[in-house]
Amino acid sequence: MNNSRRDIFKFAGGAVAGALFTPAPWRLITDSALWSENWPGIPRPARGEIRAKFTNCALCPAGCAVRARCVGDQPVSLAGVGGGLCPFGITAHHLPYHPARLRQGPIEEATAAAGKRGGNAIAVLDLNPGRTVSWTYRRAMSSMKGIYLAPESQPVAYDLSAAKTVLSIGAPLLDGWGTPSKVSSARRNFHLIQAEAVESRTAMMADEWIPIAPGGESAFAQSVPGLAFAKDLSVVIGDAPEIPEINRRIGAYGKTVFARPEAPVPDAWSTGAAAVTELDEVPDHSIGVLLIDESSAVSYIPWHRIQRKLVLDNPLVVTFAATRGGYARYAQYALPTAVYPEVLDDIAPAVDSIHPTFRLSVPLVKPPSGLVNPADFVGALAGVPATNSLRERADAIHKSAKGAVVTYADGKETPVKDLTADAFWKSLNEGAAWKWADATPRAAAPSRSKTRPGEDLESAADLPLVAIGEPHSPGLISPLMTKLYQESNLRLAPNRVALHPNDARAANLSNGARATLQTLLGKCSVEVTVDPGVPPGAVQVGSSPGIQDVCGPAARAKVVRA
């Protein structure tokens, strides 16, 4: 039988038409849809009882009270108690599953190496000072005759509720500077003047924005006493070294500026703790073993400042970190730590808290195995027990019989003297905070002005731009936060720099171009954002460790095509 081409086409057409009237193709589509919904790795919504848990956010010293909506034991959403959370806090329950998280490390080898060289000029660098674990580090260093290092501390707290006119010189006052709920509440009662080079989010919401030259914070601060509004100022906020003296002149100390409060600690801790030392006070090439706690860092010290303090001959650096993006790039050992909301820890006092407080970040999920507790690691080296330190401090607070416990679930205040020590500890672990609101704020003496590090004053003829830094952000943030700078451009991405259109044009750079940021300290790869809001002659830089290692605020820089 001979089949023509027409017969073949008729047969094929009939087969297709017939197949449409059979269940085969439709069943295949249905099965494919079901298979795609059940592949390994497909997330499945939790099932179970819906309930609320309470904790405190540990991503920054604000320590906002958190209400977690949980399905069974799994948190599915976070919200603020008595005020909103920042975007970092709202998405913090994603952090345990972050793809860039450090999950394993050579813990036993690092322990052996540090133990073998523990007496060799050891130091601990604590990038989130003021916690109970900080006291563990100080006691351990006292026992080992080592050094407890912390970033330049803010020795004062500010009472914005008592302010009428506030001058902020470059501080992100309305963008993560203090406790959001407290700042928002006080904001209704004071006039805010924001002085900075870029019209930041705080400048946009201020009553008045004063544009200043990039890197000109100190020069502007020096001119403040002669300005027309100086007599009306209640407080000046910012990092310029002249600010403490300005606050003394306007009489802010004892009215809006007080000593930073601290909750009670056991007497033995105070007598057996090493002093707090700033990095610049340490002689160069004097540290043989450096342990860095960046697990919940609230600041970053450029590596070149740290490196010159290490001995030249084979220093040992161990870092406790959640990612490999920070000091893990320079350390011999990078050890993985738990992240919020996995870890039980307390929170340092907020910059806008003038009364003593004690708050726990209570875990909402269990941490994975194979992690290291930095306090236990350091305490074991020195023979200083750290396991029960939070309970010991809670007992010291209870023994003082001062203040009250505020439970987040109902807002009820219970005087400490009406609780047993066990009941007090239980309430803290169920979502509560100890506050001593009746304590008289301690007076603070004006701190002496300090000269800025040399890199902030650097200049070079072939580096035409002045760097403007972004506020520090947590090292680990939810991947959903990328929408704030990838789609909306509300924030500058950590690895990005922003240039005025004229400066971008002069460097032959377009929006989104890959480029190299160069300073006297080195180079790093960046991505360019062209923004007319950046003043000519300036480069606004992100907060990634790579950028901060080569470019501090007010540093001279240039951006060239990669």
Residue pairs with C-beta under 8 A, 6 or more apart in sequence:
19 25
45 71
46 71
46 72
46 74
46 76
47 71
47 72
48 71
48 72
48 73
48 74
49 71
49 72
50 69
50 70
50 71
51 70
52 67
52 68
52 69
52 70
52 409
53 67
53 68
53 70
53 75
53 362
53 364
53 431
54 65
54 66
54 67
54 68
54 81
54 362
54 407
54 408
54 409
54 430
54 431
54 432
55 66
55 68
55 341
55 360
55 361
55 362
55 363
55 364
55 431
56 63
56 64
56 65
56 66
56 347
56 359
56 360
56 361
56 362
56 433
57 63
57 64
57 65
57 66
57 78
57 85
57 89
57 92
57 340
57 361
58 296
58 340
58 341
58 343
58 345
58 347
58 361
59 88
59 89
59 92
59 296
59 340
59 474
60 88
60 176
60 298
60 474
61 128
61 130
61 298
61 347
61 348
61 349
61 350
61 351
62 176
62 178
62 179
62 180
62 350
63 179
63 347
63 348
63 350
63 357
63 359
63 361
64 80
64 81
64 83
64 85
64 86
64 89
64 179
64 180
64 181
65 80
65 81
65 82
65 83
65 359
65 408
65 431
65 433
66 78
66 79
66 80
66 81
66 85
66 89
67 78
67 79
67 80
67 81
67 408
68 75
68 77
68 78
68 93
68 341
68 364
69 75
69 76
69 77
69 78
69 79
70 76
70 364
73 365
74 365
75 93
75 341
75 364
75 365
76 93
77 93
78 85
78 89
78 90
78 91
78 92
78 93
79 85
79 90
80 89
80 180
80 181
81 408
82 181
82 408
82 411
83 179
83 180
83 181
83 182
83 184
83 185
84 180
84 181
84 184
85 180
86 176
86 180
87 481
87 484
88 473
88 474
88 477
88 478
88 481
91 477
91 478
91 480
91 481
92 340
92 341
92 478
93 341
93 364
93 365
94 478
94 479
94 480
95 101
95 322
95 339
95 340
95 341
95 476
95 477
95 478
96 339
96 341
96 342
96 365
96 367
96 368
98 323
98 339
98 476
98 478
98 479
99 479
100 323
100 324
100 325
100 476
101 322
101 323
101 336
101 339
101 476
102 321
102 322
102 323
102 324
102 328
102 334
102 336
102 337
103 336
103 368
103 370
104 336
104 370
105 333
105 334
105 335
105 336
105 372
106 333
106 335
107 335
107 370
107 372
109 333
110 318
110 332
110 333
110 335
110 377
111 377
111 380
113 316
113 318
113 332
113 333
114 122
114 289
114 291
114 316
114 318
114 377
114 381
115 381
117 288
117 289
117 316
118 144
118 289
118 381
118 382
119 144
120 288
120 289
120 316
121 146
121 147
121 286
121 287
121 288
121 289
121 311
122 141
122 144
122 146
122 147
122 287
122 288
122 289
122 290
122 291
122 381
123 141
123 146
123 147
123 148
123 149
123 282
123 287
123 289
123 290
123 291
124 137
124 140
124 141
124 146
124 147
124 148
124 149
124 290
124 291
124 292
124 293
124 378
125 149
125 150
125 279
125 290
125 291
125 292
125 293
125 301
125 306
126 133
126 134
126 137
126 148
126 149
126 150
126 293
127 150
127 151
127 292
127 293
127 294
127 296
127 297
127 298
127 299
127 300
127 301
128 134
128 293
128 295
128 296
128 297
128 298
128 348
129 150
129 151
129 153
129 276
129 348
130 153
130 262
130 348
130 349
131 345
131 346
131 347
131 348
132 265
132 345
132 346
132 389
132 390
132 393
133 293
133 345
133 374
133 375
133 386
133 389
134 148
134 150
134 348
135 265
135 269
135 273
135 389
135 393
136 375
136 378
136 379
136 384
136 386
136 389
137 148
137 293
137 375
137 378
138 148
138 269
138 273
138 274
138 275
138 276
139 269
139 272
139 273
139 274
139 382
139 384
140 146
140 378
140 379
140 381
140 382
140 384
141 147
141 148
141 274
141 382
142 272
142 273
142 274
143 272
143 382
143 383
143 384
144 381
144 382
146 274
147 274
147 277
147 282
147 287
148 273
148 274
148 275
148 276
148 277
149 277
149 278
149 279
149 282
150 276
150 277
150 278
151 278
151 279
151 299
151 301
152 278
152 450
153 260
153 276
154 260
154 351
155 259
155 260
155 444
155 447
156 257
156 258
156 259
156 260
156 444
156 447
157 257
157 258
157 259
157 260
157 261
157 349
157 350
157 351
157 352
157 353
157 354
157 441
158 178
158 235
158 237
158 256
158 257
158 258
158 351
158 352
158 354
159 255
159 256
159 257
159 258
159 352
159 354
159 441
160 166
160 178
160 182
160 183
160 186
160 187
160 190
160 235
160 256
160 352
161 182
161 185
161 186
161 189
162 234
162 255
162 256
163 186
163 189
163 190
163 234
163 235
163 256
164 189
164 190
164 191
164 232
164 234
165 190
165 191
165 193
165 229
165 232
165 233
165 234
166 173
166 190
166 191
166 192
166 193
166 233
166 234
166 235
166 236
166 237
167 193
167 195
167 224
167 229
167 233
167 235
167 236
167 237
168 192
168 193
168 194
168 195
168 196
168 202
168 206
168 236
168 237
168 238
169 195
169 196
169 217
169 220
169 221
169 236
169 237
169 238
169 239
169 240
169 243
170 195
170 196
170 217
170 238
170 239
170 240
171 177
171 202
171 237
171 238
171 239
172 200
172 201
172 202
172 471
173 183
173 192
173 194
173 202
173 237
174 183
174 187
174 192
174 201
174 202
174 205
174 206
175 200
175 201
175 202
175 471
176 471
177 183
177 202
177 237
177 351
177 352
177 471
178 350
178 351
178 352
179 350
179 352
179 353
182 350
182 352
182 353
183 352
186 352
190 234
191 207
191 208
191 232
192 205
192 206
192 207
192 208
193 206
193 207
193 208
193 209
193 210
193 229
194 200
194 202
194 203
194 206
194 208
194 209
194 210
195 209
195 210
195 212
195 217
195 220
196 203
196 209
196 211
196 212
196 217
197 211
197 212
197 213
197 214
197 215
197 216
197 468
197 535
197 538
198 468
198 533
198 534
198 535
198 538
198 540
199 209
199 211
199 533
203 209
210 220
211 535
212 219
212 220
213 219
213 466
213 535
214 466
214 467
214 468
214 535
214 537
214 538
214 554
215 456
215 466
215 467
215 468
215 553
215 554
217 238
217 239
217 240
217 554
218 240
218 241
218 242
218 452
220 240
221 236
221 238
221 240
221 242
221 243
221 246
222 242
224 230
224 233
224 236
224 242
224 246
225 246
225 249
230 250
233 246
233 250
233 252
234 250
234 252
234 255
234 256
235 247
235 250
235 252
235 256
235 257
236 243
236 246
236 247
236 250
236 252
237 243
241 449
241 450
241 451
241 452
242 449
244 446
244 447
244 448
244 449
245 446
245 449
247 253
247 257
247 446
248 446
253 443
253 444
253 445
253 446
254 443
257 444
258 354
258 441
258 442
258 443
258 444
259 441
259 442
259 443
259 444
260 349
260 351
260 444
261 349
261 353
261 354
261 355
261 356
261 357
261 439
261 441
261 442
262 349
262 356
263 356
263 357
263 358
263 393
263 397
263 434
264 356
264 393
264 396
264 397
264 399
264 400
264 402
265 393
265 396
266 392
266 393
266 395
266 396
279 301
279 305
279 306
279 309
280 305
280 453
282 309
283 309
284 308
284 309
285 308
285 309
285 310
285 311
285 312
286 309
286 311
287 309
287 310
287 311
287 315
288 310
288 311
288 315
288 316
289 315
289 316
289 318
290 306
290 309
290 310
290 315
290 316
290 317
290 318
291 318
291 319
291 320
291 374
291 377
291 378
292 317
292 318
292 319
292 320
292 321
292 327
292 331
293 319
293 320
293 374
294 319
294 320
294 321
294 326
294 327
294 475
295 320
295 321
295 322
295 337
295 338
295 339
295 374
296 340
296 345
297 326
297 475
298 348
298 472
299 472
300 326
300 472
300 543
300 545
300 548
302 455
302 521
302 548
302 549
302 550
302 552
303 327
303 329
303 330
303 545
303 549
304 455
304 521
304 522
304 549
305 453
306 327
307 330
310 317
316 332
317 327
317 330
317 331
317 332
317 333
318 331
318 332
318 333
318 335
319 326
319 327
319 328
319 331
319 333
319 334
319 335
320 335
320 337
320 372
320 374
320 377
321 327
321 328
321 334
321 335
321 336
321 337
321 475
322 336
322 337
322 339
322 475
322 476
323 475
323 476
324 334
325 475
325 544
325 545
326 475
326 545
327 334
327 545
328 334
329 545
335 372
335 374
335 377
336 370
336 371
336 372
337 343
337 371
337 372
337 373
337 374
338 367
338 371
338 373
339 367
339 476
340 361
341 361
341 362
341 363
341 364
341 365
342 363
342 364
342 365
342 366
342 367
343 361
343 363
343 367
344 360
344 361
344 362
344 363
344 390
345 360
345 361
345 390
346 358
346 359
346 360
346 361
346 390
346 393
347 359
347 360
347 361
349 356
349 357
350 357
354 441
355 435
355 436
355 437
355 439
355 441
356 403
356 435
356 436
356 439
357 433
357 434
357 435
357 436
358 393
358 394
358 397
358 428
358 433
358 434
359 428
359 433
359 434
360 390
360 428
360 429
362 429
362 430
362 431
373 386
375 386
375 389
376 386
376 387
378 384
378 386
379 385
379 386
391 425
394 421
394 424
394 425
394 428
395 421
395 425
397 403
397 416
397 424
397 434
398 416
398 419
398 421
398 424
398 425
399 421
400 416
401 416
401 417
402 416
402 436
402 439
403 415
403 416
403 434
403 435
403 436
403 437
403 438
403 439
404 413
404 414
404 415
404 416
404 434
404 435
404 436
404 437
405 413
405 414
405 416
405 419
405 424
405 427
405 428
405 432
405 433
405 434
406 412
406 413
406 432
406 433
406 434
406 435
407 414
407 427
407 430
407 431
407 432
408 431
408 432
408 433
409 431
414 427
416 424
416 434
419 427
424 434
428 434
452 554
453 552
455 520
455 521
455 552
455 555
456 552
456 553
456 554
456 555
457 554
458 519
458 520
458 555
458 556
459 556
460 520
460 556
462 558
463 518
463 519
463 520
463 556
463 557
463 558
464 537
464 556
464 558
465 499
465 503
465 537
465 538
465 539
465 556
465 557
465 558
465 559
466 537
466 538
466 539
466 554
466 555
466 556
466 557
467 519
467 538
467 539
467 540
467 541
467 551
467 552
467 553
467 554
467 555
467 556
467 557
468 534
468 538
468 539
468 540
468 541
468 553
469 540
469 541
469 543
469 548
469 552
469 553
470 491
470 492
470 540
470 541
470 542
470 543
471 543
472 543
473 494
473 543
482 493
484 490
484 491
485 491
485 492
485 493
485 496
486 493
489 529
492 498
492 529
492 540
492 541
492 542
493 527
493 529
493 542
494 542
494 543
494 544
494 547
495 525
495 526
495 527
495 542
495 544
495 546
495 547
496 526
496 527
496 528
496 529
496 542
497 515
497 517
497 526
497 527
497 528
497 529
497 539
497 540
497 541
497 542
497 547
497 559
498 528
498 529
498 530
498 531
498 533
498 534
498 539
498 540
499 507
499 509
499 528
499 529
499 530
499 531
499 534
499 539
499 540
499 559
500 530
500 531
500 532
500 534
500 535
500 536
500 537
500 538
501 530
501 532
502 536
503 534
503 536
503 537
503 538
503 539
503 559
504 510
504 511
504 528
504 530
507 515
507 558
507 559
507 560
507 561
508 561
509 515
509 528
509 530
509 559
509 561
510 528
510 530
511 528
511 529
511 530
512 527
512 528
512 529
513 527
513 528
513 561
513 562
514 525
514 526
514 527
514 528
514 561
514 562
515 525
515 526
515 527
515 528
515 559
515 560
515 561
515 562
516 523
516 524
516 525
516 526
516 559
516 560
516 561
516 562
517 523
517 524
517 525
517 526
517 539
517 541
517 547
517 550
517 551
517 557
517 558
517 559
518 550
518 557
518 558
518 559
518 560
519 550
519 551
519 555
519 556
519 557
520 555
520 556
521 549
521 550
521 551
521 555
522 549
522 550
523 550
524 546
524 547
524 549
524 550
524 551
525 546
525 562
526 541
526 542
526 547
526 559
528 559
531 540
534 540
539 557
539 559
541 547
541 551
541 557
551 557
